[in-house]
């Protein structure tokens, strides 16, 4: 009897042990898989050269030198790549049309060693009532010049859309028809965007930002016409993610 009793006790103890072990394994918390953190790869280049081509929107009319969008973009890139030095050259002047910019590039004859070239041009063609055919002819020339200056690489070129000054106190004055301004700016931008898409050039739209100028006066500079530092910061937020450097 004692032998049988020992066997029964041993059997019950074994079942109890297996049951407890099974429960413990079930209740063991699973490890959470943490996705890898995306880190911006460092640049091996010690210096990156940036060229900004344009008019008053590039030179930063009515804002400080460090407030204009090319300078803000340069600073943001420096923060992103702290081990790399970023140089900035600007060829731009208030009032320039596509013809003026073409002449200035020819006169300055800059080196073709730029890792980034931005182009923002055309508002003065519209403002000065130049034939639209002039823009159709000269904008492609400027894009091709930009590519040549960007080491011949399309990937180093970014075209920025034309702001809409109809949404400023200046554009709302009785002298101008704000609806006509917006319609014509749309025409210029549509041509530029279609050309860029057809030729695999990066095109960044910022026109909608400037069309908040009446509802948000902080986006307009003190002259009542040009974008403010805050507006240019919003430009940079859109441009920055599109900047690609090829090692």
C-alpha positions as CSV (number, residue, x, y, z in Angstrom):
1,X,0.0,0.0,0.0
2,X,2.8,2.4,1.0
3,X,4.5,1.7,-2.4
4,X,1.3,2.5,-4.3
5,X,0.7,5.6,-2.2
6,X,4.2,6.9,-3.0
7,X,3.6,6.3,-6.7
8,X,0.4,8.3,-6.7
9,X,2.0,11.2,-4.8
10,X,4.9,11.2,-7.2
11,X,2.5,11.3,-10.2
12,X,0.5,14.2,-8.7
13,X,3.6,16.2,-7.9
14,X,4.9,15.8,-11.5
15,X,1.6,17.0,-12.9
16,X,1.6,20.0,-10.6
17,X,5.2,20.9,-11.6
18,X,4.4,20.7,-15.3
19,X,1.3,22.9,-14.8
20,X,3.2,25.6,-12.9
21,X,6.0,25.6,-15.5
22,X,3.6,26.0,-18.3
23,X,1.8,28.9,-16.6
24,X,5.1,30.6,-15.9
25,X,6.2,30.3,-19.5
26,X,2.9,31.7,-20.7
27,X,3.1,34.7,-18.5
28,X,6.7,35.6,-19.5
29,X,6.4,39.0,-21.2
30,X,7.5,39.1,-24.8
31,X,10.3,41.5,-25.8
32,X,9.2,44.7,-27.6
33,X,11.0,45.1,-31.0
34,X,12.2,48.7,-31.3
35,X,12.5,49.9,-34.9
36,X,15.9,51.2,-35.9
37,X,16.4,55.0,-35.6
38,X,16.9,56.7,-38.9
39,X,20.0,58.8,-38.7
40,X,21.1,61.3,-41.4
41,X,24.3,59.9,-42.9
42,X,27.4,62.1,-42.5
43,X,28.8,63.8,-45.5
44,X,32.4,62.9,-46.3
45,X,32.8,66.2,-48.3
46,X,34.5,68.9,-46.2
47,X,32.8,71.7,-48.1
48,X,29.5,72.0,-49.9
49,X,29.1,74.9,-52.4
50,X,25.6,76.4,-52.8
51,X,24.6,78.9,-55.5
52,X,21.3,80.8,-55.3
53,X,20.0,82.3,-58.5
54,X,17.0,84.7,-58.7
55,X,15.6,88.2,-58.0
56,X,14.3,90.1,-54.9
57,X,12.9,86.9,-53.4
58,X,16.4,85.3,-53.4
59,X,18.4,88.4,-52.4
60,X,15.8,89.0,-49.6
61,X,14.5,92.4,-50.3
62,X,13.4,94.2,-47.1
63,X,14.7,91.5,-44.7
64,X,18.1,91.1,-43.1
65,X,20.9,89.2,-44.9
66,X,20.6,86.2,-42.5
67,X,16.8,86.2,-42.9
68,X,16.6,85.5,-46.6
69,X,15.8,81.9,-47.6
70,X,19.2,80.9,-49.1
71,X,21.0,81.9,-45.9
72,X,18.3,80.1,-43.7
73,X,18.7,77.0,-45.9
74,X,22.5,77.2,-45.6
75,X,22.2,77.4,-41.8
76,X,19.8,74.5,-41.6
77,X,22.1,72.4,-43.7
78,X,25.0,73.3,-41.5
79,X,23.0,72.1,-38.5
80,X,22.1,68.8,-40.3
81,X,25.8,68.2,-41.3
82,X,27.9,69.8,-38.6
83,X,31.1,68.3,-39.8
84,X,30.7,69.9,-43.2
85,X,31.3,73.5,-44.2
86,X,28.7,75.2,-46.4
87,X,29.5,78.1,-48.7
88,X,26.8,80.3,-50.2
89,X,27.0,82.5,-53.4
90,X,24.0,84.6,-54.5
91,X,23.5,85.9,-58.0
92,X,20.2,87.9,-57.6
93,X,19.0,91.5,-57.6
94,X,15.6,93.2,-57.0
95,X,13.8,93.8,-60.3
96,X,15.6,91.2,-62.3
97,X,13.8,89.4,-65.1
98,X,14.9,86.2,-66.7
99,X,16.9,88.3,-69.2
100,X,18.7,90.1,-66.4
101,X,19.6,86.9,-64.7
102,X,21.0,85.3,-67.8
103,X,23.2,88.4,-68.4
104,X,24.4,88.4,-64.9
105,X,25.4,84.7,-65.0
106,X,27.3,85.3,-68.2
107,X,29.0,88.4,-66.8
108,X,30.0,86.7,-63.5
109,X,30.9,83.4,-65.2
110,X,30.9,81.4,-61.9
111,X,32.7,78.1,-61.6
112,X,30.7,75.0,-62.4
113,X,31.5,73.4,-59.0
114,X,28.2,73.8,-57.1
115,X,26.7,70.9,-55.1
116,X,23.4,72.7,-54.9
117,X,21.8,75.4,-57.1
118,X,18.4,77.0,-56.4
119,X,16.5,79.0,-59.0
120,X,13.6,81.3,-58.3
121,X,12.8,83.7,-61.2
122,X,9.9,85.2,-63.2
123,X,7.9,87.6,-61.1
124,X,9.4,90.6,-62.8
125,X,8.6,89.2,-66.2
126,X,5.0,89.3,-65.0
127,X,5.2,92.6,-63.2
128,X,6.9,94.4,-66.1
129,X,4.4,92.9,-68.6
130,X,7.1,91.2,-70.6
131,X,5.7,88.8,-73.3
132,X,5.1,85.4,-71.8
133,X,7.0,83.9,-74.8
134,X,10.2,85.5,-73.3
135,X,9.8,83.4,-70.2
136,X,9.0,80.3,-72.3
137,X,12.3,80.9,-74.1
138,X,14.6,82.0,-71.3
139,X,13.4,79.9,-68.3
140,X,14.7,76.6,-69.9
141,X,18.0,78.4,-70.6
142,X,18.3,79.3,-67.0
143,X,17.6,75.8,-65.9
144,X,20.2,74.4,-68.2
145,X,22.7,77.0,-66.9
146,X,21.8,75.9,-63.4
147,X,22.5,72.3,-64.3
148,X,25.9,73.2,-65.8
149,X,26.8,75.2,-62.7
150,X,25.7,72.2,-60.6
151,X,28.5,70.0,-61.9
152,X,26.2,69.0,-64.7
153,X,23.9,67.1,-62.3
154,X,20.1,67.6,-62.5
155,X,19.9,66.2,-59.0
156,X,21.8,69.2,-57.6
157,X,19.2,71.7,-58.9
158,X,16.0,72.9,-57.2
159,X,13.5,75.3,-58.8
160,X,11.3,77.2,-56.5
161,X,7.9,78.5,-57.6
162,X,7.1,82.3,-57.9
163,X,5.4,83.9,-54.8
164,X,2.1,85.6,-55.3
165,X,2.4,89.3,-54.4
166,X,-1.4,89.8,-54.9
167,X,-1.8,88.7,-51.3
168,X,0.1,91.7,-50.0
169,X,-0.9,95.3,-49.2
170,X,1.0,96.3,-52.3
171,X,-0.9,93.8,-54.5
172,X,-4.2,94.9,-53.0
173,X,-3.8,98.5,-53.9
174,X,-6.2,100.1,-56.4
175,X,-3.4,100.4,-59.0
176,X,-3.3,96.6,-59.5
177,X,-5.8,93.9,-60.3
178,X,-5.1,91.2,-57.7
179,X,-7.0,88.5,-59.6
180,X,-5.0,89.2,-62.8
181,X,-1.8,89.0,-60.8
182,X,-2.7,85.6,-59.3
183,X,-3.9,84.3,-62.7
184,X,-0.7,85.3,-64.4
185,X,1.6,84.0,-61.6
186,X,-0.3,80.6,-61.9
187,X,0.5,80.6,-65.7
188,X,4.2,81.2,-65.1
189,X,4.4,78.6,-62.3
190,X,2.5,76.0,-64.4
191,X,5.0,76.4,-67.2
192,X,8.0,76.1,-64.9
193,X,6.5,73.1,-63.1
194,X,5.6,71.2,-66.3
195,X,9.1,71.9,-67.7
196,X,10.8,70.7,-64.6
197,X,8.7,67.5,-64.4
198,X,9.3,66.7,-68.1
199,X,13.1,67.1,-67.5
200,X,13.3,65.4,-64.1
201,X,14.1,68.6,-62.2
202,X,13.0,69.1,-58.6
203,X,10.3,71.8,-58.3
204,X,9.1,73.1,-55.0
205,X,5.8,75.0,-54.6
206,X,5.8,77.8,-52.1
207,X,3.2,80.0,-53.7
208,X,0.4,78.8,-51.4
209,X,2.5,80.1,-48.4
210,X,2.6,83.6,-49.8
211,X,-1.2,83.4,-50.5
212,X,-1.7,83.5,-46.7
213,X,-0.2,87.0,-46.6
214,X,-3.5,88.8,-46.0
215,X,-4.8,86.5,-43.4
216,X,-1.4,86.3,-41.7
217,X,0.4,89.6,-42.1
218,X,3.5,88.3,-40.3
219,X,4.3,86.5,-43.6
220,X,4.8,89.9,-45.3
221,X,7.9,92.1,-44.8
222,X,7.6,95.7,-43.6
223,X,7.6,97.0,-47.1
224,X,4.2,95.4,-47.7
225,X,5.3,93.5,-50.7
226,X,8.0,90.9,-50.1
227,X,8.0,87.8,-47.9
228,X,9.2,88.1,-44.3
229,X,11.7,86.1,-42.5
230,X,8.9,83.9,-41.2
231,X,7.7,83.2,-44.7
232,X,11.2,82.3,-45.9
233,X,11.5,79.9,-43.0
234,X,8.4,78.1,-44.3
235,X,10.0,78.0,-47.8
236,X,13.1,76.3,-46.2
237,X,10.9,73.7,-44.5
238,X,9.8,72.6,-47.9
239,X,13.1,72.9,-49.7
240,X,15.3,71.2,-47.1
241,X,13.9,67.7,-47.4
242,X,14.5,67.8,-51.1
243,X,18.2,68.6,-50.9
244,X,20.2,65.6,-51.9
245,X,24.0,65.4,-52.0
246,X,25.7,62.7,-54.0
247,X,29.0,61.6,-52.7
